[in-house]
Amino acid sequence: MLTKRIIPCLDVKDGNVVKGIHFLGLKEVGDPVALAKKYYLDGADELVFLDISATVEKRKTMVEVVKKVAKEIFIPFTVGGGIQTVEDVRAMLMAGADKVSLNSAAIRNPSLIKEASERFGNQCVVLAVDAKRRKKNAGWNVYIEGGRKDTGIDCMEWIQKGVSLGAGEILLTSMDADGTKDGFDIELYKAVSKIVNVPVIASGGCGKMEDFVDALQVSDAALAASIFHYDETSVQNVKKYLKEKGVAVRL
């Protein structure tokens, strides 16, 4: 049986880890390298780092931070934000990242997914999708530029296209749930898991340990930020709880 993964997420802006609600109202919560080491020692299966302002500010992502993190942890970690070209992907992998997350750049240039997958393997390419419900709950649209811009593209169609181009994993964030602590958008993750055969990471809305159980019924991994950053619980506590509930996890 494949174990489910618990993945702390570190949104980085100006060299600090930050957290907001619905992608807004960002507050600093700590140093990315120190937090990465803390979560690694606590039993995180993987980590995700997102340089959330790199695309909007039209700059490259945080190479030096990636190098420092790679020296401190020995679990897979994904880096995203500001990655525009195959050479950017290579730079992140050479700096020590195991995977790269493509979001805005993939929308603007879908061939980037295919080029990166063919050059480095699809296991290195994570398609990050920020999804927001359309009015009257008529599906979801894809947003880019840190949630600032509605592309008008249907979430399900884009994810299927991304997988067909070579994305080996989907990091799916519900913008409606992000930072609310009201629970994951189970309907969204269930819909996506039905249409793709690659792992889906559920992101957005986790507020308590029970939320992880719900998310992992319909996804391969659950990503969370606030609940860990503010020491409301620990990765180990979450895993012990999940094991008690019959969810296969690595302790």
RADA-V41124 format. One record per helix or strand. SS is the DSSP state (@ for helix, = for strand). FROM is the first residue (numbers start at 1). TO is the last residue. Records with the same first field share a line. If there is no record, write none. Layout:
SS=FROM-TO  FROM-TO
//
This chain:
==4-13  16-21  24-31  46-51  76-80  99-102  125-133  140-144  149-154  169-174  199-203  221-224  249-249
@=32-41  63-72  86-95  104-108  111-120  122-124  135-137  155-165  186-195  209-216  226-229  235-244
//
